[in-house]
Amino acid sequence: MFTDIDEAIRWMFSRHSSNYSFSHFKEVCHRLNDPQNGFYTIHVAGTDGKGSTVSYLASLLQSQGYRVGTLTSPHYLTHLDRIRIDDVPIPEELFLRYLNEGMDFYLENDLSMFEIDYLIMCRYFKEAQIDMAVIEVGLGGRLDSTNVVDDTKLSVITTIGYDHMDRLGNTLEEICTEKCGIIKDDSKVLIGHLTEECQKIVKEHAEAHRSEFYSLGDYEELEDRHFRFHGREYQISSYASYQIHNASLALYAFEIVSEDYGFTIDYPKAKEALSKAFWHGRFEIVRENPRVIIDGAHNIHGVGALVQSFDRFTGSKCIVFSALKRKDFRQMSDLLKQHCDRLVITTFENKEAISHDDLAQYDYDPSYEHAIDEAIKNYDNILICGSLYFLSDVVSNYKF
């Protein structure tokens, strides 16, 4: 029995993976009378933009008076951030109670951290009687633990890029096919800006499941974080241009859900909610004079979108970067170096984090605190980016 949340989370992380398959978890859920079903579920997959799209969509739905549960990963500050209702993390006491009461079952079935989180989420959402659940895929789609739900109402695929290729495939088409695994029969499917070939693949999967297919299409980016979508003007708080794509995608999903769920959108409330919605760790400005930005771009697709926004700022620039070894960190480093006056590679407390041995040819500082201190002293704009685990370490320990 756990009485301390930190001890409980350490135990959870010790169960990072399971010896069993997706089908095993599906059977486990069935033995529990399928707690994953019974919600109005929106499932969000994609290489980048999943968390932001979930956050924007949840805020829009909440603006209409609905009680909305979300599941995202990884966390930003604490593990409890992953499971939220109306943007409030699950309380410690409830998380501990659900974990302790289910412990024998979790051990008996050798469940992983992600599977345990999912089951805790199901119980929390059921007891809280939420109206809708917006669930972010952890990895891929077809074999992700979140895909055990049988009756997804809307599947959203944000972007398709090269990431997790050891598990998802070596081509965009293979990766796209894995993400299409979240599409369910007689549902609805919405995609962001994908390649023509990936659009074709998603459309074919939608047709095979007798599901309605929607594509984001165009939106108009205006000045000062404003944009126009489906004839209406909106504003977001983020300075990142890539977030306009995610906000537009969330708006389209919101409109689809309104028709399917049966409510008339109060657009003034929706506009206000979108303007205030915020997703930590995505082009988040944590300090001015000098400007310090943190961003969780952790693959080449995300880094490409990130530097487009960073290029808009004038003045001297330094980037402090760290990543996990399983990522294409060399390619990301090469790209980042082209968009700043100085690129500093660093590391953090994670056995999978890159080290000096991995990038000996770059400017390296083993202490991210020192790297950030020096950047703040000498540059007008500082971008701290890379692994979300790195950002979590930084915001937990560094005082801006």
HELIX and SHEET records of a PDB file:
HELIX    1   1 ILE A    5  SER A   14  1                                  10    
HELIX    2   2 PHE A   22  ARG A   31  1                                  10    
HELIX    3   3 LYS A   50  SER A   63  1                                  14    
HELIX    4   4 HIS A   79  ARG A   82  5                                   4    
HELIX    5   5 GLU A   92  GLU A  108  1                                  17    
HELIX    6   6 MET A  113  ALA A  128  1                                  16    
HELIX    7   7 SER A  145  VAL A  148  5                                   4    
HELIX    8   8 MET A  165  LEU A  168  1                                   4    
HELIX    9   9 LEU A  172  LYS A  179  1                                   8    
HELIX   10  10 CYS A  180  ILE A  182  5                                   3    
HELIX   11  11 GLU A  196  ALA A  208  1                                  13    
HELIX   12  12 TYR A  242  TYR A  261  1                                  20    
HELIX   13  13 TYR A  267  LYS A  276  1                                  10    
HELIX   14  14 ILE A  300  PHE A  310  1                                  11    
HELIX   15  15 PHE A  329  LYS A  337  1                                   9    
HELIX   16  16 TYR A  368  ASN A  378  1                                  11    
HELIX   17  17 LEU A  388  ASN A  397  1                                  10    
SHEET    1   A 8 VAL A  88  PRO A  89  0                                        
SHEET    2   A 8 ILE A  83  ILE A  85 -1                                        
SHEET    3   A 8 VAL A  68  LEU A  71 -1                                        
SHEET    4   A 8 MET A 132  GLU A 136  1                                        
SHEET    5   A 8 TYR A  40  ALA A  45  1                                        
SHEET    6   A 8 THR A 152  ILE A 157  1                                        
SHEET    7   A 8 LYS A 188  ILE A 191  1                                        
SHEET    8   A 8 GLU A 212  SER A 215  1                                        
SHEET    1   B 3 GLU A 220  GLU A 221  0                                        
SHEET    2   B 3 HIS A 226  PHE A 229 -1                                        
SHEET    3   B 3 ARG A 232  GLN A 235 -1                                        
SHEET    1   C 5 GLU A 284  ARG A 287  0                                        
SHEET    2   C 5 ARG A 291  ASP A 295 -1                                        
SHEET    3   C 5 ASN A 381  GLY A 386  1                                        
SHEET    4   C 5 LYS A 317  SER A 322  1                                        
SHEET    5   C 5 ARG A 342  ILE A 345  1                                        
END                                                                             
